[in-house]
Amino acid sequence: MRAYPIGVFEKSIGFKPKSEIFTNCKLPWLENDGCIVESFEAAAAGERLMLLLEELENR
């Protein structure tokens, strides 16, 4: 996982999140426009690590 301030990119409008964490604390007015493919209520570190390892195996 990497985190970058979105303002460092010249054309940041094209970036969309694929995952979200801590959805149990998510504000009710935040909506998914269809780009989210993974959603976790808490940090889900173990689950996210397993998904990453599976993705690496499938390369």
Secondary structure as GFF3:
##gff-version 3
##sequence-region A 1 59
A	DSSP	three_ten_helix	6	8	.	.	.	ID=ss1
A	DSSP	three_ten_helix	12	14	.	.	.	ID=ss2
A	DSSP	beta_strand	19	20	.	.	.	ID=ss3
A	DSSP	three_ten_helix	23	25	.	.	.	ID=ss4
A	DSSP	beta_strand	38	39	.	.	.	ID=ss5
A	DSSP	alpha_helix	45	57	.	.	.	ID=ss6
###
